[in-house]
Amino acid sequence: MTDVLTSSRYRHREVDASVLVRGADGEPLREHDVTVAQLRHEIGFGCTAPGVPGEGPLARWLDLFDTATLQFYWGRYEPEPGQTKEAELTRQARALSGHGVRLKGHPLVWHTVKAPWVDALPLDEAEAALRGRIRREVSAFAGLVDTWDVVNEAVIMPRFENEPDGIRNAITRLCEKHGRVEFIRMAVDEARAVNPDAVLVLNDFDLGPDYERLIEEVLDAGVRIDAIGLQSHMHQGFRGEEQVHAICERFARFGLPLHWTETSLVSGDLMPKHIDDLNDYVVEDWPSTPEGEERQADEIVRHYRTLVEHPSVAAITYWGFDDATAWLNAPSGLIRRDGSPKPAYDALRDLVRGEWWLEPTTVRTDADGRLPLRAFAGEFEVTAAGRRGVLSAAAGASDAEVELR
């Protein structure tokens, strides 16, 4: 079978398998033409769920990504007690799942975009509300959404202050009361109580020593998290391959999968370097430019190659599919406001659904009914004589089999 891998730097992503193909009768399909086509990767190539209505944008989104982040910000999900957007999010989740998309919820606990009505509650009632919110969402979406950013940005959480109404943030106060580690334990325990198999990600924009220490403390305390979330909104410029690799190396020491949960690159003027909090940069107009778009295309390829090369990276999520819904009104989407794709979209697609993808390929099984499969690990559709089977093949050399029905 055609070798879709072009460099030894990606060998750890490769499945190199001998696949036994069985027909509907269970017998090996010997010396028969069989077509194999990739359905999705083992590594998650994700994006925020498509926010532009219409079949066109969705088709373009699906032609690149296989994992979607759904927004569960408490303040928007439940703006008034008991008035949730469960039905709306369920419809969206089912629609995407129907296309084979893997789903993640973001976030369960965060001190920003929280429900203002919780702030006014006595602290014990606020904690009960938070615990109930975690259980409710994780339970209601179990089977659809089984991966969650369980606590978002805990490093800064206990000292966060940005309350114009004068009422202190209830999430901040709860984190301050329990301490970061026990607060994270509470969130993890509540989520696992209703979905023991959920993948729980600790997520943060702080990629420095403070976050490393927190992860170390959490693990030492026996709190089980399943992956480390790393945000990287590069509105002030691409970090560069050396720095991205170094970040992966520092966090890989914990032995957990790394999820680059929020990655973005702008295609216009860069945000000034002196801005400390990206939220403080407010401009009336932030256009995408031809020069910026070429830069974004080059940098997104360099960024993704560096991440895919690192064996600890298990998922990469691009934050903001289109400029129309991009964070901070930045030109960080892969799609322009008029719906047309930027060079970065095409460049990333050439990697994800080109260089790293197995297009439908017809091969002939041998006398034992076997065929060789060498490609980026993931799920594959196997078809022959009008029958179909789906093969899940993990990275590494192995024997596998698929039955066509």
N, C-alpha and C positions, 0 to 999 in steps of 0.2 A: 504494500500500500504506500501511496505517496507520503514522504516524510515532510510534515508541515513545519517541523522545527528546524530553524536555521542556525542555531547557535547553542553551544554546550552550556551557556549561561542559564538556559531554561530546562535543563535535563530533569530537575526535580519536579517540574510540572508535567512531565511526560508519562503517559501510559504506554507500555511496550508489552502487549499481551497477545497470546494465542487464543482466539475466540472460537469456541465450538458452537456452531449454528445448528439448531434442531428445528425440524419442521413441526407442523401441528400434531403429527402422530408421535412426536417425541424422538424420532429417529434422526441421526445426523444428516444434514443436507449436503451430500457428497458431490464434489465436482459440479458446483452450481454457481451461477452468477448471483452475487449478492451486492446490494448497494448499502453503504454505510454513510451516514450524515450526522454531523454534530448538532445537538440540541442546545446544550449549554455547557459552560465550563465548571470544573470543580471549584476553582477560585471564583469568588463572587465579583462580577463586574456590575456595579450598581450605580444608581442615581436616585435623586429625589423623585417621587412618583410624578408622572407627567401631569403638569398643571394646566396645559393649554387644551381646551376642548376640541373635539373633532377627531376623525379617524386618521387624518394625515399626520398630525404630531405624534399620535400614539404609535402608528406604524413606524415612524422614524425612530422613536424611542426604543421600540421592541427590536429594531434592526441593529441595535448596538448593545443594549443592556439586558441583564437577566435577573437583576435583584433590585427591588424598590424599597425606599425608605418612606413610610407613611407617617404623617405628622399627628402626634397625640399630645401636643402642647395643652396642658390642663386648662389654661385660661381660655383657649379657643374651643377645646373639646367639651368643656362643661362650664360655660360662662355664668350660668345660674345653677344652684344646687339641683341635681337630678335631671337637668336638661342637657343631655349629652348628644353627641353626633355619632353615636354608635351605628345607627342605620346607614348613614352616609358613608362612614368609613368601611362598614361591612360590604356595601355595594362596590366600593372602589377596590377593596381587597379581593373580593371574589372575581371581579372582572380581570384584574391583573393575574391572579392565580390561574384563571382559565387559560391564560396564554403561557403558562409554565413559569411565571415569574416568582422568585423567592421573595418573601416579604419580611421587613423589619419595622418595628415600631420605635418612634423617637419622640420624646423621651418619656419615661415613667415618672422620674423625679428631677425637677430642675427649679432653680430659684427665680428664673426669668420666664416670661410668658406663662405665669402661673395664674391661678384663679383668685382674683382680688377678694372675693367673698370669704376665702379661707383666712386671709390676714386678720380679719376682724374677730375671728373665733378665739375663745380661750385656748391656750396652747395644747391642752390635752384633747380638746375637741378637734383642733387642727390636725393633730397627729392621727386621731381616729379616722378623720376624713381622708388623709393621705394614705393610710394603710388600706382603707376601703377602696380608694381609687386604684391602687396598684392591683389588688385582688380582682376587682371588677373588670378592668381592661384585659389583664392577662388571661383570666378565665373566659371572658366573652369571645376573645379572638383566638383561643387555643385551637390549633389545627390549621389556622389561616396565617396568623402571625405568631411565630414561635421564637423569634429573635428580638431582643429588646435592648435599647440603651437604658439600663436600669437606673443609673444615677449619672447625671450630666454635669460636668464641671464642678466636682466636689472640692477641688483644691481651693478655689476661691470662695466657695459657698458660705462658710461660717462668718466671713468678714464682708460679704457683699452688702452694699448699701446704695440704693438708687430708688428711693420711695418718695415720689413727689407729694403723695397724700399724707405723709407724716406717720403712717402706720407701718411699723417694721414688718418686713417680709416674714411670713410664717415659716417658710421652708428654711430660710437663713436661721431663724431662731431655733428651729428643731435640730438643725445640724449643729448649732452652737451648743445646745443643751446636751445632746448625746455624744458629740464628738464625731469627726468624720467617719472613723472606722465603724463604730456602732450604728451610726445612721445608715451607712451602706449595708451593714449586716441586716438591719431592719427591712430595708427595701428588697434585698435579695431573698430573705426568708419569706416575706409576704408573696413575692412572685413565685417562688418554688413551691409554696404551699398549695397553689392552685394549678401549677404546670411544672411538675418536677423535671421535665425534659427540656424546658425552655433554655435557649442560649442567651445568657445575660452578659452584657458588655458594659464595662466601666469606661466612660467616655470623657475626654477632656481636651481643651485647647492648650493647656499647659504641657509642653513637651520637654520640660526641664527637670531638674533634680527634685523639685517639690512633688511632682507627680510620681516620679520613681519611688520616692520615700513612701508616699501614700499607698501605692500598689504593694510595696514590701510589707507595710504594716497590715494591710488588709489580708494578704495571704498568710502572714505570720499569725494572725488572729483566727485563722481557720475559716475565713469567709471565702466561699467558692465562687469566683467569677470565671466565666468561660472564655473571655477574650478581652483584649486591651484595645480600647478605641482611641484613635489618634486623629485629631482635627488638624487641618492645614489649609486655612483660607489664605492664599498667597496674593492678596490684593496689593501688597507692596513689592511684589516680585518673586520669581521662582527661587526656591531655596537652593537649588543646584543638586546635582547627583551626589556629591560627596556628603552634604549635610543630610539629605534624605536617607542615604544608606547608614550614616552614623546614628540617626534616630532609630532606625530599625534595629541596629545592633544593640543599642542601649536597652531597648524595651524587650528584645528577644530573650534577654537573659532570664526572664521570668518563666520561660517555657510555655507561654500561652500564645494562641494565634493572635496576630496583629490585624486589626480592622482599621484601615484608613477611612474613617467614617464621613469626613467632610473635607473634600479636597476641591479647590477652585483656583482658577487662574484668570486674570482679566485680559480683555482684548482691546483695552483703551489705555488712557494714561494711568500710570501706576499711582496708588495712594502715597502721599508723602511719607517718608521714613520716620518723621518725628511724631506721627500719630501713634499713641500707645494703645488706646482702645479703638479697634476698628469701627465700633459703633459711633464714635465721635466725629467721623468724617461724613459730613452731610453736604452734598452739592446739589444744585438745581438740575444739572444735566451732566451725565457721565456717558458719553457716546463711545461706541465701538469704532475703531479706526482701522483702515487697511493695514497700517504698520503694526498696530496692536494685535490684529487678527493673525498675522503671520508669526508674530512672536508667540502668541498663545498656542498656535498649532505646533510649533517647534518644541515648546516647553512641555506640552501635555504628553508628547511622545517620549521625551526624555524622562519625565516624571514616572510614567507608567512602566517604562522599561526597567527603571531602577527598582520599583516596587515589585514587579513580577519576578525580577531576578532574585529577590530576597526570599528564602524558603519559609520564613515565619509569617509572611503576609498572606492572609487567607481571604481578604475582601478589600475592595477599593470602591468607594462611593464618591461619584462626582456630585457636588452640591449646586444644584440649580441648572436644570436642563436648558432653559431659555432665558433670554434677557428680560422678557416681560414679567417674570416672576422671581428674578434673581435677588438674593439677599443684598441689602443696602443700595438697591437700584443700580448695582454695578454691572458693567458689561462682562459678566463672568460666565454667562451661559454658552452653550454650544450652538444655540440657535438664536438668530437675530430677532428683533422685535417684529419684523415682517414675516417671520416663519421660515426664512431661508437658512440653510445650514452654513455655519462658519467653516473656514479651513480646519479648525480644531476638531470639528465633528468628523469630517472626512479622514483626517489624520488618525484619530483614535479608532475609527471604524476599520481602517486599513490594518491596524494592529489586531484588535479584538476579534473582528469577523473576517480577517484576511490572513495575516501572517500566523496568528495563533488559533486558527479555525480550520476544521476539516469540512470542506464542501462535499456534497454528495459524490461519492467515489465508488465505482463498481469494481469488484474483485471477484475472483473465482475461488471457491473453497477447494481444499485438497481432498485426497481420497478418504480422509478421516472426518471431513466436514468442518475443517478448521480454516480460519483466515488470520493473517497477522494484522494487528491494529497498533499503529504508532501515531500518537497525536497528543495534543494537550488533553489532560485528563478531564473527565466530565461525563455527560450523558450523550448517548448516541442512538439514533434510529437505525434499525437494521431491517431492510425490506428485501423480499424475493418472492416471485410468483404471486404477487397480490397480497402477501401476508406481511405482518409487521411485528417487530419486537423492539423493546427499549432496553439498552444495555447501560448500566452504570459502571464506569471503569475508573478506579482511583489511580493516582500516580504510582508508578513503580512497575516492575516486571511481574507478570502473573498470568495464570490461566483464567479464562472466564467463559461463560456460556450464555446464550440467549435463545429463547424459544419463540418462533414466529407463529402468530395466531391469525 
